């Protein structure tokens, strides 16, 4: 099969690693890809949201399967354009991708499907939003009602912080009660009203140790989450994913692709935080390093709406992903710093390093983003995986790197 992988982050590097080892693969292209993916795929200088360019390239190259990584091209209609051109795409239509494109849409679907979630309201104007948080008090959660690269959520601990978030994020907004508990990310292959479990991870969203500082796209993840085994994961699918799929079919916008349900494990049971319409980042890296199955035929079958052989086998090992970000992230990450030592890091047993915000300048690898690298490790125990990941991270030399020291604790 000739495959086009869309995206340039750590998630896409991890996907490329899985796809490249498939016996079914004859050619792999990545648009735009990153330097770490260059040994696995032919890099194509097209932006991930250049739908017309991606479809034209796919037609020129007789692509058999397009694999979307990030959410933005799906929200603007990449899968729809592929369908018009007769190109199989392992991702949802624009109408179904609204599950990630609009927080309010997701809340409406959850309410209609009877899925437990936080109490919420949507606001189009600043004044009533400010009045609402002053009346309800804190803690309270303020969310941009649209795509924000994982950074459009503020868990405000005071009314003043909520007011600042309202002014900073702009309209429209969803404001909801603050759920308390352990957060998990649940993944499944979906087609119409059917879902096949992939697995679960636990992300660490806050920038600083002890879950302090601003929300980010994710600073690290562990898989599987303690106390959330596959039997519990299946029950969570029944609660939070399968009813949503049935509701989307009822609305005439059936979902086909990978769903990521963010759940809070509260004292009242799991409650939905959000849906993402693709693999998470950095959860995908932690999940995919444990994958034993051939991913390519699963994604090809998914693109055809066939989940009969979509069950993926994972190792029993524990895994961890640790994000190395640039100083100043998430607001103003410092770019241009020289990076070395990745080979030394990957010489540590069980360690893989995935590129995200990197580029080559005159043959030298430099930082070119906020989340720059993801150091991943797998081992027999969570403690060993954690030790190996941090050993790998310490081998990477880059003066601007920042990372959490408590991922997996």
C-alpha positions as CSV (number, residue, x, y, z in Angstrom):
1,X,0.0,0.0,0.0
2,X,1.0,3.6,-0.7
3,X,0.3,5.7,2.3
4,X,0.2,9.5,3.0
5,X,0.5,10.4,6.7
6,X,-0.6,14.0,7.5
7,X,1.1,15.9,10.3
8,X,4.5,16.8,11.8
9,X,4.3,16.1,15.5
10,X,5.4,13.4,17.9
11,X,2.1,11.6,17.4
12,X,2.8,11.4,13.6
13,X,6.4,10.3,14.2
14,X,5.1,7.5,16.4
15,X,2.5,6.6,13.7
16,X,5.1,6.6,11.0
17,X,7.3,4.2,13.0
18,X,4.4,1.8,13.3
19,X,3.4,2.1,9.6
20,X,6.9,1.8,8.3
21,X,7.3,-1.7,9.8
22,X,4.2,-3.1,8.0
23,X,4.8,-5.8,5.4
24,X,1.9,-4.3,3.5
25,X,3.6,-0.9,3.0
26,X,5.2,-0.1,-0.4
27,X,5.6,3.7,0.0
28,X,5.1,6.1,2.9
29,X,4.9,9.9,2.5
30,X,4.6,12.4,5.3
31,X,3.2,15.9,4.9
32,X,4.9,17.9,6.1
33,X,6.6,15.5,8.5
34,X,9.7,16.4,10.5
35,X,13.4,15.5,10.6
36,X,12.9,12.5,12.7
37,X,10.5,11.0,10.2
38,X,12.9,11.4,7.2
39,X,14.4,8.0,7.6
40,X,10.9,6.4,7.6
41,X,9.0,8.4,5.0
42,X,9.4,10.7,2.0
43,X,8.7,14.2,3.4
44,X,6.3,16.3,1.3
45,X,6.3,20.1,1.8
46,X,2.6,20.5,2.3
47,X,0.9,21.9,5.3
48,X,-1.4,19.6,7.3
49,X,-4.4,21.9,6.7
50,X,-3.7,22.3,2.9
51,X,-6.7,20.1,2.0
52,X,-6.6,20.8,-1.7
53,X,-2.8,20.2,-1.9
54,X,-3.0,17.0,0.1
55,X,-5.8,15.6,-2.1
56,X,-4.0,16.6,-5.3
57,X,-0.7,14.9,-4.1
58,X,-2.6,11.8,-3.1
59,X,-4.2,11.5,-6.5
60,X,-0.8,12.1,-8.3
61,X,0.9,9.5,-6.2
62,X,-1.9,6.9,-6.4
63,X,-2.2,6.9,-2.6
64,X,-4.1,3.9,-1.3
65,X,-4.7,5.3,2.2
66,X,-4.5,8.7,3.8
67,X,-3.8,8.7,7.6
68,X,-4.7,12.0,9.3
69,X,-2.7,12.8,12.4
70,X,-3.9,16.2,13.8
71,X,-7.4,17.5,14.2
72,X,-7.3,20.8,12.2
73,X,-7.5,19.2,8.6
74,X,-10.3,17.0,9.7
75,X,-12.4,19.9,11.1
76,X,-12.0,21.7,7.8
77,X,-13.1,18.7,5.7
78,X,-10.1,16.6,4.7
79,X,-12.0,13.3,4.9
80,X,-14.8,14.8,2.8
81,X,-12.4,15.9,0.1
82,X,-10.8,12.5,0.1
83,X,-14.2,10.8,-0.3
84,X,-15.0,13.0,-3.3
85,X,-11.6,12.1,-4.9
86,X,-12.0,8.4,-4.1
87,X,-9.1,8.3,-1.7
88,X,-9.6,6.1,1.5
89,X,-9.1,8.2,4.6
90,X,-8.9,6.8,8.1
91,X,-10.6,9.8,9.7
92,X,-14.0,11.4,10.3
93,X,-16.0,13.8,8.1
94,X,-16.2,17.5,8.8
95,X,-19.6,17.0,10.3
96,X,-18.4,14.2,12.7
97,X,-15.1,16.1,13.5
98,X,-17.3,18.8,15.0
99,X,-17.1,16.6,18.1
100,X,-13.6,18.2,18.6
101,X,-14.3,21.4,16.6
102,X,-16.9,22.7,19.0
103,X,-17.1,22.1,22.8
104,X,-20.8,23.1,22.8
105,X,-21.6,20.6,20.1
106,X,-20.0,17.8,22.1
107,X,-22.0,18.9,25.2
108,X,-25.2,18.8,23.2
109,X,-24.4,15.3,21.9
110,X,-23.5,14.1,25.4
111,X,-26.7,15.5,26.9
112,X,-28.8,13.9,24.1
113,X,-27.1,10.6,24.5
114,X,-27.3,10.5,28.2
115,X,-23.5,10.6,28.7
116,X,-22.5,11.9,32.2
117,X,-20.6,15.2,31.9
118,X,-20.0,18.5,33.7
119,X,-22.9,21.0,34.0
120,X,-22.3,23.7,31.4
121,X,-23.4,26.8,29.6
122,X,-22.3,28.4,26.3
123,X,-21.7,32.2,26.0
124,X,-21.5,34.4,22.9
125,X,-20.9,37.7,24.8
126,X,-18.4,38.6,27.5
127,X,-20.7,40.4,29.9
128,X,-23.0,37.4,30.7
129,X,-20.0,35.1,30.9
130,X,-18.4,37.3,33.5
131,X,-21.6,37.6,35.4
132,X,-22.0,33.8,35.3
133,X,-18.6,33.1,36.9
134,X,-19.1,35.8,39.5
135,X,-22.4,34.1,40.5
136,X,-21.2,30.5,40.4
137,X,-17.7,31.1,42.0
138,X,-14.6,29.0,41.6
139,X,-13.1,26.6,40.9
140,X,-14.7,26.7,37.4
141,X,-13.6,25.6,33.9
142,X,-13.5,28.1,31.0
143,X,-13.1,26.6,27.5
144,X,-12.7,28.2,24.1
145,X,-15.5,26.8,21.9
146,X,-13.2,25.8,19.0
147,X,-9.8,24.4,18.2
148,X,-7.0,25.7,20.4
149,X,-4.2,23.1,20.1
150,X,-4.9,21.7,23.5
151,X,-4.4,25.1,25.1
152,X,-7.9,26.5,25.1
153,X,-8.9,25.4,28.5
154,X,-8.4,27.2,31.8
155,X,-9.2,25.5,35.1
156,X,-9.7,28.6,37.1
157,X,-9.1,28.4,40.9
158,X,-10.5,31.9,41.5
159,X,-13.1,34.1,40.0
160,X,-10.4,36.6,39.0
161,X,-8.6,33.8,37.1
162,X,-11.8,32.9,35.4
163,X,-12.4,36.5,34.4
164,X,-8.9,36.7,32.9
165,X,-9.6,33.5,31.0
166,X,-12.8,34.9,29.5
167,X,-11.1,38.0,28.3
168,X,-8.1,36.1,27.0
169,X,-9.9,33.2,25.2
170,X,-12.6,35.4,23.6
171,X,-16.0,34.3,22.4
172,X,-17.7,31.9,22.1
173,X,-17.0,30.1,25.3
174,X,-18.2,27.1,27.2
175,X,-18.1,27.5,31.0
176,X,-18.6,24.4,33.1
177,X,-18.4,23.0,36.6
178,X,-14.9,21.7,37.7
179,X,-14.9,18.0,37.9
180,X,-12.7,16.4,40.6
181,X,-10.9,13.0,40.2
182,X,-8.3,11.2,38.2
183,X,-8.2,12.0,34.4
184,X,-7.8,9.2,31.8
185,X,-7.7,9.2,28.0
186,X,-9.7,6.4,26.3
187,X,-9.1,5.4,22.7
188,X,-11.1,3.3,20.3
189,X,-11.5,2.6,16.6
190,X,-15.0,3.6,15.5
191,X,-17.3,3.2,12.6
192,X,-21.0,4.1,12.6
193,X,-22.4,2.7,15.9
194,X,-19.5,0.3,16.6
195,X,-16.4,0.8,18.6
196,X,-13.3,-1.4,19.2
197,X,-11.2,-0.6,22.2
198,X,-7.6,0.5,21.5
199,X,-6.4,1.3,25.1
200,X,-6.0,4.1,27.6
201,X,-3.4,6.5,28.9
202,X,-3.2,9.2,31.5
203,X,-2.0,12.6,30.3
204,X,-0.3,15.4,32.3
205,X,-1.7,18.6,31.0
206,X,-0.2,21.3,33.3
207,X,3.2,22.7,32.5
208,X,4.7,22.3,36.0
209,X,5.4,19.6,38.5
210,X,2.5,18.8,40.8
211,X,0.0,19.8,38.1
212,X,0.8,23.5,38.4
213,X,1.1,26.3,35.8
214,X,-0.9,26.8,32.6
215,X,-2.6,24.0,30.6
216,X,-0.6,22.8,27.6
217,X,-1.0,20.4,24.8
218,X,0.4,17.7,27.2
219,X,3.7,17.3,29.0
220,X,3.7,13.5,29.3
221,X,1.6,10.4,29.6
222,X,1.6,6.9,31.1
223,X,0.0,3.8,29.7
224,X,-2.0,1.9,31.0
225,X,-3.3,4.1,33.8
226,X,-3.2,2.4,37.2
227,X,-6.6,0.9,38.2
228,X,-8.1,1.3,34.7
229,X,-7.7,-2.1,33.2
230,X,-9.2,-3.3,29.9
231,X,-12.4,-4.5,31.6
232,X,-13.0,-1.1,33.1
233,X,-12.1,0.5,29.8
234,X,-14.8,-1.5,28.0
235,X,-17.3,-0.3,30.6
236,X,-16.2,3.2,29.9
237,X,-16.7,2.7,26.2
238,X,-20.3,1.6,26.9
239,X,-20.8,4.7,29.0
240,X,-19.1,7.4,27.0
241,X,-18.4,6.4,23.4
242,X,-21.0,3.9,22.1
243,X,-24.0,6.1,23.0
244,X,-22.3,9.1,21.3
245,X,-21.8,7.0,18.1
246,X,-25.5,6.1,18.1
247,X,-26.4,9.7,18.6
248,X,-24.1,10.8,15.7
249,X,-25.8,8.2,13.4
250,X,-29.2,9.5,14.5
251,X,-28.0,13.0,13.5
252,X,-26.9,11.9,10.1
253,X,-23.2,12.4,10.8
254,X,-21.8,9.0,11.6
255,X,-18.3,8.9,13.0
256,X,-15.5,6.9,11.4
257,X,-12.0,7.0,12.7
258,X,-10.1,7.1,16.0
259,X,-12.0,8.6,19.0
260,X,-10.3,9.9,22.1
261,X,-12.6,10.3,25.1
262,X,-11.1,12.4,27.9
263,X,-12.7,11.2,31.1
264,X,-12.7,12.3,34.7
265,X,-13.0,9.4,37.2
266,X,-15.1,11.1,39.8
267,X,-16.7,9.7,43.0
268,X,-19.9,9.5,41.0
269,X,-18.3,7.5,38.2
270,X,-16.6,8.4,34.9
271,X,-17.7,11.7,33.4
272,X,-16.9,13.0,29.9
273,X,-14.5,16.0,29.7
274,X,-14.1,16.1,25.9
275,X,-13.7,14.2,22.7
276,X,-10.8,14.4,20.3
277,X,-11.3,12.9,16.8
278,X,-7.8,11.5,16.5
279,X,-5.0,10.0,18.5
280,X,-3.8,12.2,21.4
281,X,-0.4,13.7,21.7
282,X,1.6,12.6,23.9
283,X,-0.8,9.7,24.7
284,X,-0.3,8.2,21.2
285,X,3.4,7.9,21.7
286,X,3.0,6.0,25.0
287,X,0.4,3.8,23.5
288,X,2.0,3.0,20.2
289,X,5.4,1.9,21.6
290,X,3.5,-1.0,23.2
291,X,1.7,-1.9,19.9
292,X,2.4,-5.4,18.7
293,X,-0.2,-5.6,15.8
294,X,0.3,-4.4,12.3
295,X,-1.4,-1.0,12.3
296,X,-1.6,-0.5,8.5
297,X,-4.3,-3.1,7.7
298,X,-6.3,-1.9,10.7
299,X,-6.4,1.7,9.5
300,X,-7.1,0.5,5.9
301,X,-10.1,-1.5,7.2
302,X,-11.2,1.4,9.3
303,X,-11.2,3.7,6.3
304,X,-13.6,1.2,4.6
305,X,-15.9,1.2,7.7
306,X,-14.9,-2.4,8.6
307,X,-14.0,-3.1,12.2
308,X,-14.1,-6.9,12.0
309,X,-10.4,-7.1,12.3
310,X,-9.7,-3.9,14.1
311,X,-8.6,-5.4,17.4
312,X,-5.1,-4.3,18.2
313,X,-2.7,-6.3,20.4
314,X,-0.5,-4.5,22.9
315,X,2.4,-5.7,25.0
316,X,1.8,-6.1,28.8
317,X,4.6,-3.6,29.4
318,X,4.1,-0.2,31.1
319,X,5.1,2.8,29.1
320,X,5.7,6.5,29.6
321,X,6.1,9.5,27.3
322,X,8.0,12.6,28.5
323,X,7.7,15.8,26.6
324,X,10.8,18.0,26.2
325,X,9.5,21.5,25.6
326,X,11.2,24.8,24.8
327,X,11.7,27.4,27.6
328,X,8.8,29.9,27.4
329,X,6.2,27.3,26.3
330,X,3.3,27.5,26.0
331,X,3.2,31.3,25.4
332,X,6.5,32.2,23.7
333,X,8.8,29.1,23.3
334,X,12.4,29.8,22.5
335,X,13.4,28.6,19.1
336,X,16.7,27.9,17.4
337,X,18.5,26.0,20.2
338,X,20.9,23.3,19.0
339,X,19.9,19.7,20.0
340,X,22.2,16.7,20.3
341,X,22.3,13.4,22.1
342,X,19.2,11.8,20.6
343,X,21.3,8.8,19.5
344,X,22.6,8.4,23.1
345,X,19.1,8.6,24.4
346,X,17.9,5.9,22.1
347,X,20.8,3.7,23.1
348,X,19.1,3.3,26.5
349,X,17.1,0.0,26.5
350,X,13.4,0.5,25.7
351,X,13.7,4.2,24.9
352,X,12.4,5.8,21.7
353,X,12.6,9.5,20.9
354,X,9.9,11.1,18.7
355,X,10.4,14.5,17.0
356,X,7.8,17.2,17.1
357,X,9.0,20.9,16.9
358,X,12.4,20.3,15.3
359,X,14.0,21.4,12.0
360,X,17.4,21.1,10.3
361,X,19.4,24.2,9.7
362,X,22.6,23.6,7.6
363,X,22.5,20.0,8.8
364,X,22.1,20.9,12.5
365,X,19.0,19.9,14.4
366,X,17.4,22.8,16.2
367,X,14.3,23.5,18.2
368,X,11.4,25.0,16.2
369,X,8.3,24.7,18.3
370,X,6.9,24.5,21.8
371,X,6.8,20.8,22.4
372,X,10.0,19.7,20.7
373,X,10.7,16.1,21.5
374,X,8.9,13.2,23.2
375,X,11.1,10.7,25.1
376,X,9.3,7.4,25.5
377,X,10.2,4.2,27.3
378,X,8.6,0.9,27.9
379,X,9.5,-1.7,30.6
380,X,8.1,-4.5,32.7
381,X,7.1,-2.1,35.5
382,X,5.9,1.6,35.5
383,X,8.9,2.4,37.8
384,X,11.4,1.0,35.3
385,X,9.7,2.7,32.4
386,X,9.9,6.0,34.2
387,X,13.5,5.6,35.2
388,X,14.5,4.7,31.6
389,X,12.6,7.7,30.1
390,X,14.3,10.2,32.4
391,X,17.7,8.5,31.7
392,X,17.0,9.1,28.0
393,X,16.0,12.7,28.6
394,X,19.2,13.4,30.5
395,X,21.2,12.2,27.5
396,X,19.7,14.9,25.3
397,X,21.7,18.2,25.2
398,X,19.7,21.3,24.5
399,X,20.1,24.4,26.6
400,X,16.5,25.6,26.3
401,X,14.8,22.3,27.3
402,X,12.2,22.2,30.0
403,X,10.2,19.2,31.3
404,X,8.3,17.9,34.2
405,X,10.1,15.7,36.7
406,X,7.0,14.0,38.0
407,X,5.5,12.3,35.0
408,X,4.3,8.9,36.1
409,X,4.4,9.5,39.9
